[in-house]
Amino acid sequence: MKDAMLKLYIKIQNLLSQDEGQDLVEYALVVALVALGATAALGSLGSKLSSIFGSITSALVT
């Protein structure tokens, strides 16, 4: 496990030290942060929408 983590650390350090492709790494980080934020927001929004549609369904049934 330590070997894998060390190899990953070395690869990341090599990627960060290269000037070529640095913009690509930055864009990938931004996309990852946006995706993480969207996932978190949609998770809470999904549960709220589910409860709203559940109450609508129960109101229509009665």
C-alpha positions in Angstrom: 0.0 0.0 0.0 2.8 2.4 0.9 4.5 1.6 -2.5 1.4 2.5 -4.4 0.9 5.7 -2.5 4.6 6.6 -3.0 4.4 6.0 -6.7 1.2 8.0 -6.9 2.8 10.9 -5.0 5.8 10.8 -7.3 3.6 10.8 -10.4 1.7 13.8 -9.1 4.9 15.6 -8.3 6.2 14.9 -11.8 3.0 16.1 -13.4 2.9 19.3 -11.3 6.6 20.1 -12.0 6.0 20.0 -15.8 5.0 23.2 -17.5 3.4 21.4 -20.4 -0.1 20.4 -19.6 -0.3 22.5 -16.5 -3.5 24.2 -17.8 -5.1 20.8 -18.4 -4.4 19.8 -14.7 -5.9 23.1 -13.5 -9.0 22.6 -15.7 -9.4 19.1 -14.4 -9.2 20.3 -10.8 -11.9 22.9 -11.5 -14.1 20.4 -13.2 -13.7 18.0 -10.3 -14.6 20.6 -7.8 -17.7 21.7 -9.8 -18.8 18.0 -10.1 -18.3 17.5 -6.4 -20.4 20.6 -5.6 -23.1 19.6 -8.0 -23.3 16.1 -6.6 -23.6 17.5 -3.0 -26.3 20.0 -4.1 -28.3 17.5 -6.1 -28.2 15.0 -3.2 -30.0 17.3 -0.9 -32.2 18.7 -3.6 -33.2 15.1 -4.7 -34.4 14.2 -1.2 -36.5 17.5 -1.0 -38.0 16.8 -4.4 -38.8 13.3 -3.4 -40.7 14.4 -0.3 -42.6 17.1 -2.4 -43.6 14.6 -5.0 -44.6 12.1 -2.3 -46.9 14.7 -0.7 -48.4 15.5 -4.1 -49.0 11.9 -4.8 -50.7 11.3 -1.4 -52.8 14.4 -1.9 -54.0 13.2 -5.3 -54.8 9.7 -4.1 -57.1 11.0 -1.3 
